Amino acid sequence: MMNSYHHALPDQFADDPALGADPAAAPPVVSDTVPEVLPVLPLDDFVLFPGMTAPMMVADESTRKLIEDIRTGHRHFIGTLRRNPDSGAQPPDPADLHTIGCVGHVLKTLQFPDHTTHVLVRGLSRCELTRLVPSGPYLLSHYRMISDLEAPSDVELEALTRNVSQRFQEVVAMSPALADELQVAAFNTPEPGRLSDLIGAHLNLSLEERQDLLADADPRGRLQALTRLINREHEVLEVEHRIERKVSETFSRSQRENFLREQVKAIQSELGEQEPAQRELQRLKEKLEAADLPEEAKKAADEEQNRLARIPTASPEYGVIRTYLEWIAEVPWNTQSEDRLDLRAAARVLDRDHYGMKKIKDRILEYLAVLKLKRDLKGPILCLVGPPGVGKTSLGRSVAAALGRKFVRMSLGGIHDEAEIRGHRRTYIGAMPGRIIQGLKRAGTRNPVFMLDEVDKVGADFRGDPSDALLEVLDPEQNHAFRDNYLDLDFDLSRVLFITTANVPDTIPDALLDRMETLHLPGYTHLEKREIARRHLLPRQIEAHGLRADDLNLASDALDRLIDRYTAEAGVRELDRVLAALCRKTARRRAEGKRRSASIAPRRLKPLLGPPPYEQDAAERRAIAGVVTGLAWTPVGGELLFIEATRMAGEGRLILTGSLGDVMKESARAALSYLRSRGARYGADTEADDKHDIHIHVPAGAIPKDGPSAGIGMLLALASLFTRRAIRPDLAVTGEITLRGRITPVGGVKEKVIAASRGGIRHVMLPGRNRKDLEEIPKEVRDRITFKFVNSLDQALRYAFELSETGSRESGTRSSAQKKRGSK
């Protein structure tokens, strides 16, 4: 059961004049009609005294049933305190109840919508529980009324009564928790018994102390106990008042110090001196004047300076405003670096730092050329897209060096909060500008090269989407008035050269991608990796490991083997780590006093670095019917893709294995449908398909594969299977097919052709509309491969079979010649 006691009547009972009894009024006389057996109401958090009016809240069913029964009957009950209020057992254990309680009378009940009952009760007389009788959900008990002992009226009792009454009135005057009416009630209650019950019901006592007072039928004994309890409460209240006075004196002292501080300011002003706060304000004012602020920023700074001058330095607002003014003064509103407009010098810097990347370098030099002719040119928004390790971030540094600008890099990977870009509003504690304004402050100029790294990895959550904020930052039509939430002032970002980087553009929102000029950085060719290692990576690692140039001599064929067998990447990061490992081995030999110069040939790589972790993709050595070499694009470059087809007895099913994606499976079905409809002209045996299963498998089954470019490879594999004519193994194909027999263009041609060259492929079949992509392929790769461009499947089939037949004749001629040489 939940019950509670209040000193004053609650609002729901206050409007009943019959219940607003005077605390000093005499308790009602116990009627002769009170039954001999009364229900027992266990009390948890207060003790009911005779003459005491108290509200209770009832929440449990058993107690609500008890109240309902007595409300409709005699309205009497026995209120007794539990020994263990936390037990909550209903009905309570008789051993858990104090035997001394109080007969009470229910004055009024109210029902509430939350299924609780509020009850107003009045204590009538002390009683003793003589015999408890269980009765359903609550207990009944026989009882014996207890009257106060008749005490002879003597001088000692009268003095004790007056002393207790006076001390209680003093406590009421000192305690804000006791109503002032209790002073009047105590003054008008001369009877010792009634006075002790009145004080016991209202004084701040523990439940055990209240129960002891209720159990004592001797008014003299109760008054003696109350003398000690009231004195204790009086001392506690005096200590509280002393603490309050000390706090008040502290505030008074603080006000006095502020007054004296103002007087010191006036004296210093008369003497021409400045206190530290004034010197700080003067320094800040000079800093703002030297910042060459635009009109809007100057107006905002003046207003905040006026506010700062009126605010005490101890105020929290003082630090907020001072920090804001510091930011305004340090942001480079009109400070910019002079561009180096020498195109030849810029080209030398770009060539010095990066090998290849002709298209990217040309774009930078074009921007520089236009900037030379039109000095107020808005900065372009470039997005460098490429696999990891191809030099996107380092290219940004080279661009800054070529232009003579400061370089700022900001990583967007993992950012989920829009405030990281736009800043926090000043209403928040610890607010600060966004990372765009912070970067410009670090650069100290308004026109740096600002690199936003990993723009494809921006996240979004309940705090907002940072890519939405980047829409304004990366839009030349809007960023001339970029508004940071913290500064709340327009800042011109149009002079900034923004360069973003991404591994894949697919995860960049379309609206953001549309605002940027995308430049693709494909993976490096073998030749490019070799030159990068010779010019950049190896010299840097030699210097980083404390070696001299002649300490490590890496043979060209050893470097080629490192690239082909110890790395598998589009960039050069893994190659850089492998070269670092060789340098560490050399440094150890030198530190051990062994031979200084280390010449590393291919045969020494395995003892130094272990077995090669990668096997180089190589074309099949023997032509097999049903096997075709395809080409695939991956984020780390191109790869050879071997497509195998076979036919077996079955039910006409098409089985596809090798972790193929949906698009790749659709290409296989389209290839089979085309051959069933037109394969007869090529001698393809597609009859009785309902008695055979066709199985197409692409090895490396643990690696997911998808995309439409394997369509032509699957068709040639099926055609080779049905015609029993093998396709020569040094022919690699790529292209998307349609049911009408057309071959449509595909992407990643450069990477695919480089992989073909690396794998020993001599012939590559490409869609006719991919002829333009040949320009991007390095010349040394083009010279080693014969290209065939086809627009239809008929062309592809004729070329593949004719080339294979020619290859077979050439192979047979070579085999005969070898036999003759062998016989000789």
N, C-alpha and C positions, 0 to 999 in steps of 0.2 A: 504493500500500500504506500502511496505517496501522500504525505500531509505536510503542511507548513503552517507556521504561526506568524501573524503580523501584529505589531503593536497597535497600529491604527486599522480601522475597518476599511476593507477594500471598497472600490467604487461601486461594485454591484450591490453592496449592502448599505452604503452610506446614506442612500435616500430614504431609508426606512426609519422614521422617528422613534419607533418602538425599540430599535436596536442600538440607537446612539446613546447608550447608558453611560452615566458618569462613572469613571473608574473608582471613585471614592464611595459610590452608592453601596448600600448594604446588599449582600448577596441574597438572592431569593430564598425564602424558607422552603426546606425540603417538604414536599407534600406527603401526607400520610398514605396517599394512593400509589406511591412508588412501589413497583412489584418487588417481591423478595428475591427474585432471580432476574438479573439484568444481563444483556449482551455485553461482551468485553470488546472494546475498541482499542487495539494495540497502537501506540503512538511511537513514531520513529524519531522525530526531531524536535519535540517540545514536551513540556510537562504541563498538564492542566491543573491550575490552582483553583480553590474555591473563590467565587466572585470574579473570575477571569473570563472575558469574552474573547474568543479566538476563531478566526476562519481556518478551514482546512480544505485541502484539495484531495479528492478520492478518485483513484484511477483503476484499482483492481476490482474484479467482479465480486469477490467475497465481501469486501468492505462496503461496496455499493449496495449489495443485498442487505447487509446489516443496517445501513442508514435507511434504506427503503422500508424495512420492516418496522423500525422504531419510529419513523416519520409518520407512518399511518396508524401507529398505536399510541403508546404512552410517552414516546419521545425521550425516554431516559436511557442512559448507557453508563458503563464504567470505563473511563479512560485511564489506561495504565501504560507506563513506559516499557519498551522492550529492553532487555539487557544487551542484546546484540542486534542493533538496528539494521545491520547488513544482511541478516538471514532472510527476511522477506517471506517466510513460510506462512501459508494460509490453509487452515487455521494455525495460529502460532502454537509452538510447543509451550505447555504450561510452565515448564522450568525456565523458559526464556522471558517470562513476565515478572515484573516487580509485584509484590503482594500488596503494596500500598498504592492506591490510585485515587481517583476523584470521580464521584458521581456527577455526570454531566447531563445537560438538557439541550436538545437540538432546537435552535431558534428558527432557522430558516435554511432551505436548500435551493440550489439553482443548478440546472442541467446546462451543459455547454455542448456545442457541435462537435468538439473533439472527443466526445464520449467520456468526459470527466465530470465529476459532481463537486460543486463547491458548497461547503457546509459551514454554517455559523453556529458555534456551540457556546454554552455558558457553564462554568464549573459551579457546583452546588455545595458539595461537602466531601471531606476526606472519607475514605473507606478502606477496608481491608478485605481482600479476596479470601473467603473461607473455604469454598469448595467449588472447583471448576467442573462444568458439565458440558461435554462436547455436544454440539447441535448443528449438524450439517456443515455449512461453509464457515461458521464462526463459533466462538465459545460463549457459553453462558456461565454465570457464576453466582453463587450465594455470597453475600457480603455482610459486613458489619460496619455501620456508620461510626466514624471517629469524630468526637467533638474536642475542641480545644480544652486543655486542662484549665480548671479555674485557678487563677493565680491571684493571691491577695495583692491588693493595690497598695504598694509601698513606695517610698521615695526612690529606691534603687530602680524599680521597674519604670517609674515615670521618667527618671533621668535617662534610662536606657532608651526608652521610646522616643524622647525628644532628640537625643543625640543621633539616633539612627535616622529619624525624619529629617533633621537638619542636614546631615551629611549626604543623604540621598538627594535632597533639593539642590545641594551644591554640585553633585555629580550630574544631575539633570541640566543644570545651567552650563556645565562645562562640555557635555557630550552632545554633538550634533545628531546622534542617533536616537535620542530620547526626546519625546514631545514635551513642550513646555507645560501642557496641561497636567503632567504628572507632578509638577511642583505644587500646584493647587490641590491635587488629589491627596498628596502626602500630607500637606499642611492641614487638610480637613479630615484626616483619618487619625483620631487619637487612640482608637482601640489597638492594643499591641498585636493581637492575632490578625486582624484585617490589614494592619499596616505591614506586617511581615509578609503576608501573602501578596499584597500589592507590589512590594519591592522585589520579592522573589520572582514574580511573573515578568518584571520589566528590566531588572538589572542584567548586565552582560555577564552571565554565568554559564558554566558547563552544564550538560544534562545531569551528570552525577551530582553536582552541587545543588541543582534544582530539586532532584529527587530526594536528596537528604533533607532539604527544607520541608518538602511535602510530607515526608515520613515522620517528622518531629511534631508531635501534638502539643508540645509545650511552647506557648508564645514567647516565654522568657528565653528558652534555649534557641529559638529561631532568631530572636533579636540579637543575642550574643554572637551567633554565627554570622549574621548579616553585618555586624559591626566590623568584623575582620574582612569580609568580602567587599564591603563598601569602601573601606580604607584602601584596600588594594587597588580597586578601580579608580579611586581618587588619585592615587600616586601615578598610575598609568596615564591618566588624562593630563596630569601636570607635566609629565615627561613629554607627552605629545605636544602640549602647548609650548614648552621650552624649545622643542625642535622647530616648531612653526615660527617662533620669534626669531630664532637664529637664521632661518631661511629668509624671513622678512628683512632682517638686518643686513643679510648678504646683498639682497636686492637694493636696499637703501644705500649700501656702500658702493654698489656698482653705479647707481645713479649719481652718487657724489663724485665718483671717479670720472664719470663722463662730464660732469659739470667742470671739474678741475681741468680735464683734458681740453675742454673748449677754452678755458681761460689761458692755458698754456699756448694754444694756437693763437689766441689774440696777442699774447706777449711776444711770441715768435714773429708774428706779422709786424708788430711795431718795431722789432729789432732787425727786420729784414732777413730773418732766418726761415728755413723750411724744415718741417719734420719729415721723417722717412716717407709717410704716405703722400705728402705733397711733392716730394722729389720723384716718387714713383709716377704720380699723375703728370708731372712736367715731362718726365722721360717718355711716357706713353704719348703725350701730345706731340712732342717733337718727332717721335717715330711715325705717327700717323701723318704729320705734315710732310715728311720726307717720302711717304709711300706713293705719292702721286695718285690719289684715289680718284675714281670717277665720281660724277656728281651724286649719284644715288648712294654710293658707299660713304662719301664724305658727309652727306646729310645724316645718315644713320650713325656714323661715328660721333658726330657732334652731339646728337641727342643722348647717346649712351655716355659720353664724357660728362655731360651736365648732370645726368643721373648719378654717375659714379662720384662726383664731387659732393653730392648731398647725402650719400649713404655712409654710415660709420664703417670703418675698416673691419670691425668685428662681425658685421652682418654677413650671412652666407651669400646674399645677393651681390655683395662687393666682389667676391672672387669670381662669380659667374660673369659679371659685366666686364671685369678686367680681362679674363680669359678670352671673351668674345672680341674685345678691342685688340688684343694681341694677335688674334687670328686675322682680323681685318688688316692690321698693319703688315703682317708677314706674307699675305697672299700676293703674288706678283701680278697686280692688276695691269700694269703697263710696261713691265720690265720684260724685254725679250732679247735673245741672243742674235747676233748677226749671222746670217746664213753664209756658208762658204759656197759661192756660186761658180767655182772652177770645176767644170764638168770633167775635165781630164784628171784632175786630182781626185775627185770623187770616184771616178772609175777605177783609179789605181787603188784606192782604199778598199773598195768592194772586191776587186780581184785579189788583193793581198789577203783578205780575211776569209774569202770563200771561193772554192773552185766550182766552176760551172754556174748554174742558176742564171743563164743568160737572160731569160724572159723577165725574171724578177729584177735583175740589175738594170735592164733596159727601162723598166717601168719607173724605177727610182730616178734614173738619169732624165727621163722625160719630165717627171715632176720638177726636177731641179731646173731643167731648161725653161719650162713655162714660168716657174717662179722667177727666173732671171729676167724674163720679159714682162711679167705682171707681178709686181711685188706684193699686192694685196690679195694674192691667190689664197683661197680657202684650202686647208689641208685635206687631202683625200683620206678615205677610210679603207685601208687595205686589210684583207683577211688572208693570211698564209695558211693554206690547208695542206697537210701532208702527214705521213706517218711519223712516229717518234724517232728522234735522233737524226733528222735530216738538216738541222741547223736553223730552225725557224726563229728561236729566241736569239741566238747569236747573230742572226742576220739583222735583227732590229738594232743591236748595238752597232753593227757596222754601218747601218743607214744613218744613225745618229752621228757617228764619227765622220762619215762622208759629208754630211750637211753642216757639221760644226755645231750641232745642237746637244743639249743635255738629254740624257736617256733616263726614262722612268719605266720600271716594270711593275705590273700589278697582276698577281695570279688570281684568276676568277674561279679556279677549281674548288668546288665544295661550298661556295658562297650561297647562302639561302636567304639572307636578309637584304631587303631593298635598301635599308638604311646604310649598308656598307657602301653603296654608290652615292646616294643622295644625302647621307648624313642624318643625324638625329635632331629633332626640334629642341630648342633650348629649354623647354619646359621639363625635360628629363634630367635627372641627376647624372652627371658624368657625360653629358652630351658632347659631341664633337662633330666636325665636318666629315663628309664622306671621303672615301679613299681617292677619288678624283682630285678634290681640292687638296688633300694631304700630299698627293704626289706632286702637284704643281708647286706646293710650298717647298718640298724637298728639292725640286729642280731649281727653284728660284727664278724661273722664266715662264712666260705665258705661251711659249712655242716649242716645248720639248718634243722629242719623239716618245710617245706614250704607248707602251706595249701592254695590251690586255691579253695575258696568256691564258690558254685553255678556255676560250669562250664557249666551247661546246660542252663544257662540264658544269655550267651554271645550274644550280638547283632552285627549287621553289618550295615553300611551305606556308604555314599560317602567317608568317611575318611578311609575306609578299614575294614577288617574283623579280629578282634583280635584272632579268632580261628586259622587263618593262622600263626600268630606269635607263638601261643602256640604249633604248630606242632614241631617247633625246640626246644622249651623249654622242652617239655615232651617226647622227643625222646632220649633215652640213647646213641644212635649211633651218634647223632648230637650235643647234648647240652654240650659236652666237649669243644666246641669252639663257644659258644653263643656270638653274636656280637651285643651289644647295639648301637643304632644309635648315641647317644650322646657321649659315650666314644670312639666309633669306634675302640675298642680293643677286642680281644678274651678273654672271661671269661669262666672258667671251672665250669659248673653246674652239672657235673656228681656225685659230692659228696653230692649233696642236695637230701634229701628224700622228694620227692613231693607227697603230698596227695591231691587229688581233691575230691570234694563232688558234688552230683547231686541228685535231687529228682526223675527224670526219665531219662533214657539214650537215649530216642528216639530223643531228640532235639540236642544231641551232634553229630557233624559231624563224619561220619564213619572213615575218616582218623585219626581224633583225638582220637576217641574211640579205634581204633585198637592199638594205642601206649600205652594204659593204661591197667593195670590188674584190672578188675572190681570185686569188692567184694560187694555182696548185703547184706544190713541190713534190714531184714523184720521187720514188726511191732512186738511189744512186746506182749507176752501172758499175760493173767490175772495174773498168778503167778509171772511173771517177773515184771509187773507193781507194784504188791504188795511189792515185795522185794526192788525194786528201791525206792519206796516211803518210806519204813521203813528205809533203809540204807542211802539214800542220800537226797531225797527231803524234808521230814519232818524235820530232824535235821537241814538242811540248813535254812529252813523257820523259825524255832523256834529261831535260832541264829540271823537271819536277823531282827526279830521283837522284839528283846530284851527280849525274854522269857527264862525260864529255862526248862530243859527236863521234870520236873515233873509238869509244868504248863499246859501241854496239853497231855491228854491220849486218843488216838484215838483207839477205839476198832477194832478188826480185821474185824468183820462183817460190821462195819461202813465204814472201808476202802474199803471193797469189794463193798459196795453199791456206794461209791464215784466213783469207777472205772467203774462200770456197768451202773449207772444211771446218773451221772453228767459229764461224759466224753465220747467222741466217737472219738477216734484217734488211730493212730498206735504208736505214740510216747507218751511222758509224759508231754508235755508243758501245756496242759489244766489241767492235774492233778496237776501240780505244782501250777498253778494259783488258783485252788480250795483249795489246802492246805494253800496257802497264805491267802485266804479269811478266813479260819478257824482260822488262827493265828491272824489275825486282830481282829476278834470277841473276841478271848481270851485276847488279849492285851488291848482291850477297857474295858473288865470286870475287869481286874486287875488294870487298871488306875482309874477306878471308885471305887476301894476299895472293890469290891465284892470278892466272894470266889476265892482263888488263883488257886487251881487245878481244871481243867475242864476235866471231863470224857465225851467223846462224843460217844453216842450210836447211832445206825441207826435211832431211832425215833427222835433224836435231829437234824438230818441233815436238815429236811424240815424247821423248825423254823429258823435255822441259814442261810441256803443257798437258801431257797425257794423251790418250786416244782422241781422235777427232770426234766431237759430239754430233756432227752432221754429215750425212751422206749426200753428195751432190746428185741432184736429179739428172739422169742421163737417159737418152733415148734407148729404146729396145734395140738389141743387136740383130734380132731375127724377126722377120715379118711373120705374123700369125693372123689367120683369118679370124675376124671378130674383135680384134684389138686395134685401137686407134689412140694416137697421142693428142690430147687436147691441151688447152692453155687456160690457166686460172689466174685471177688477180686476188691478192691478199693485202692486208694493211702493211705488210713488211716486204712487199714486192710480188713479182710474178712467180708462178710455179708450173711445172709440167703436170698434166692430169691424164692418167692412163684410164681409158674407158674400155671395159671388157664386156663382151656379149657372148652368150652361148644359148643353145636350144636343146631341150630334152623332152622326153615323153611326158605328157601331162594333160591338162584340161584347157589349154588355150589362155593361160594366165600370163600377165606381164609382171615379173618380179624385179623390184628395184631395191638395191642395197648399197651401203656405203655412206650412211648418214646424209641422204639427199634431202634437200628442202623441197617445198611444194612446187616452186617454179621449175626446178630441175626435173622433177617427176613429170610435170606437164610437158616439158620439152621432149622427154623420152616417149610419151604417149603420142605426141604430134609426129615425131619421127617414124614411129611404127605405123601410124595411120597413113602417112604419105607413102611409105614403101608398099603397104598393102594395096593402095589405090594405083600406083604407077610403077611399082618395082618390076613388073613383068618385062618392060622394055630393056631392063639391064640384066635380065636373066635371074632375077631374085626369086627364089623358091618360097613363096608365101602361102602356098596351098596347104590344106589340112592343118591350118593353124589351131583348130579346136582340139587337135590331138597332141599338141606340143606346148610346153611352157617356154617362154623366153625370159632369160635372166640377164639383167644389165647390172654390172657391179663397178663401182669406182673405188679403187683401193684407198688406204688410209681411212678406214671406216670410223675411227674414233674422232675424226675431224669433221664437223658439220660443213656441208657444201651446199651452195645454192646459187641461183642466177641463170639467166637464159642463154649465156654464151656457149654452153656446152651442147646446144641443140644440134649443131652441124656435126660435132664429134660423135654424138649418139647415133645420128642417122648413118654416118659412114661406118660405124661399128656394126650396126644392124645390116647394112647393105653388104659389107664384107662377109658377115655370117651367112646371109641368105644366098649370096653368089659363090661362096667359098673362094673368094679372091682376096688375098691378103693386101693390106695397105702398107706401103713401105714405112718402116719405123722412124725414118728421119724426116717425116712430114708431120707437122703440127698444125692443128686447125682451131679456129674460134669463130663464133658467129651464131646469131639467133635465127631460127627458122620459122616459117609459117606453113600452114596447111596447103597454101597455093604454091609452095615451092620457092618462095622468095627468101633471101638471106638479108637480114637487117643488121645495122651496125651495132657494135658493142663498145664498151669502155675499157680503159686500162691497157690499151694496145702497147704502149711503150714498155710497161713492166712485163707484159706477157712475152714480147719479142726478145727482150733482154734475157728472160728466163730460158727461152728456147735456144738462144745463142749459147748460154752457159751450159745447157744440157746436151749440146752436140747436134742440135736440129739444123738441117741444111735447107729445108723448104718450109715455108709458112703460108697457109691459106687464110686470107682475111676477107671480110665483106668489102664490096666495091666502094661503099661510102666511107670506109675507114682509110682510104688512100691518103687523105690529108694528114693523118696521124703519123705518116712516115717521116715527116719533117722533124718531129720531136725525137726520133730515134737516133742515137749517136752513129756517126758515119762508120766507125770501125765495126759496129754491129750490123749495119746495113750491108756492108761489103761481104760479110760472111754468110748471108742468107739470101735465098731466092724467094721472092714474094709473088704470090698469085692472088689476084683480086677477083672474086666471083660475086655475082648478083643473084644467081638462082641455084637450086639444088641440082638441076641437070648439069650445069657447068661444073659444080663441085664434084659430082660423081664421075663425070667423064675425066676431069683432070686427075682426080685421085687414082682412078684405075689405070689411066694411061701412064701417069708418072710411076706408079708401082710396077707396071709391066716393064717400062724402060729400066727402072732400077733393078728388076730381076734379071734382065738381060745383061746389064752392066755387071751385076754381081756374079752371074754365071760366067761371063767372060773373064772377070778377075780371078774366079776360082779355077778356071781352066789354065790360065796363065800361071797361077801359083802352083798347080799340079805339075805343069811342065818344068817350072823352075825347080820344083822339088825332085822331079825325076832326074833332072840334070845333076 
